[in-house]
Structures are given as structure tokens and as C-alpha cells.
Amino acid sequence: MFADVIVDLNNAEVDKIFEYSFDDCLIDVKIGSRVVVPFGRKSIEGIVINIKGFSEYDSAKIKPIERILEQTPALTKETLKLMEYVCKTCYVTRAAALRLFL
């Protein structure tokens, strides 16, 4: 399985969606979950915004989610839609908009 994740970095250069893999041992990964993912040389927090069964990229190059921070998702699908609206109307990064809801 694969998850689209927004990493918690308030930087316009990384204001995009990154793809990470996860397996059956992380069955609690849901949309809105807070997770820890590898990013560069360190591990950082991110929010899962989508889950899918396939990837357009080479799956060998996709890094796995390291762990889930909470069993219950921190954000709902409605909150994520509102985050996209805030990004478009207020011209802020996705990470900055998500921090408003956390």
C-alpha cells in the first residue's frame, strides 16, 4: 500500500505531496493520521492525506513510513479539504495550513 503524505516543513520548496509505502503491520494508517517518515537524512512528522493501492513510481525507490504517532487520525477528510481551501485563498503552504488544525 502507498500513502500520500504532507511533511511538516513550512518551506515553499517542499510544499508538495510525497509518497511513502507501508505494509500490513501498519494497518492503522488512515487518511488524517500523523506519521513519522524519512526525509533526507532525518525523520520528520507528516500527515497522510490519501491512501492508494498502487504507485506511479518505482516501488523500490519509495521509502516506507517509519511509524504512526496516534491510533486515531488527527484530522478528518473534511479538515483536509478545508486545508486545501486555506492554501489557495490565503497563499500559505500546506504544512502551515495543517498546523492550524492540529
C-alpha positions in Angstrom: 0.0 0.0 0.0 1.0 3.6 -0.5 0.2 6.9 1.3 0.4 10.5 0.1 2.0 12.5 2.9 2.4 16.2 3.5 5.6 16.7 5.6 5.7 19.2 8.4 8.1 21.6 6.9 6.9 25.2 6.3 9.0 25.8 3.2 7.7 26.6 -0.2 10.3 24.4 -1.9 8.9 21.2 -0.2 5.2 22.3 -0.4 4.1 19.2 -2.2 2.8 15.7 -1.6 5.3 12.9 -1.1 4.6 9.2 -1.5 5.6 6.6 1.1 4.9 2.9 1.3 3.5 0.9 4.2 2.7 -2.8 4.8 0.2 -4.8 6.7 1.9 -4.3 10.0 0.8 -0.6 9.9 -2.9 -1.3 9.3 -3.8 1.7 11.4 -2.5 4.1 8.8 -5.6 6.1 7.7 -6.3 9.4 6.0 -5.6 12.1 8.5 -3.1 10.0 10.5 0.1 11.6 11.9 3.1 9.6 10.9 6.9 9.7 11.1 8.6 9.4 7.7 12.2 9.6 6.5 13.0 12.9 4.8 16.5 13.4 3.6 18.9 12.4 6.4 16.4 12.7 9.3 12.9 11.6 10.3 10.1 14.1 10.4 6.4 14.2 11.1 3.8 14.2 8.3 0.0 13.9 7.7 -1.5 11.2 5.5 -3.8 12.8 3.0 -4.5 9.8 0.7 -4.1 6.1 0.6 -3.9 4.0 -2.6 -3.0 0.5 -3.6 -0.6 1.4 -6.4 2.1 3.8 -7.3 3.1 5.5 -10.5 6.8 5.4 -9.4 9.2 2.5 -9.0 8.2 1.0 -5.7 11.8 0.1 -4.9 12.6 3.8 -4.6 9.7 4.7 -2.3 10.7 4.9 1.3 8.4 3.3 4.0 6.5 5.1 6.8 8.5 4.6 10.0 5.7 4.7 12.5 2.3 6.0 13.4 2.1 8.6 16.1 -1.6 8.1 17.2 -4.1 5.3 16.7 -6.9 7.7 15.9 -6.5 10.0 12.9 -5.8 13.6 14.0 -7.6 15.1 11.0 -10.8 14.3 9.1 -11.3 14.3 5.3 -13.4 17.5 5.7 -10.5 19.1 7.5 -8.1 18.2 4.7 -10.5 19.7 2.2 -10.6 22.9 4.2 -6.8 22.9 4.4 -6.7 22.9 0.5 -9.1 25.9 0.5 -7.0 27.8 3.1 -3.9 27.2 1.0 -5.5 28.6 -2.2 -7.2 31.6 -0.6 -4.5 32.6 2.0 -1.4 31.6 0.0 0.2 29.6 2.7 2.0 26.2 2.5 0.1 23.0 3.2 2.2 22.4 6.3 1.3 25.8 7.7 -2.4 25.3 7.0 -2.3 21.8 8.6 -0.8 23.3 11.8 -3.8 25.5 12.2 -6.0 22.4 12.6 -3.6 20.4 14.8 
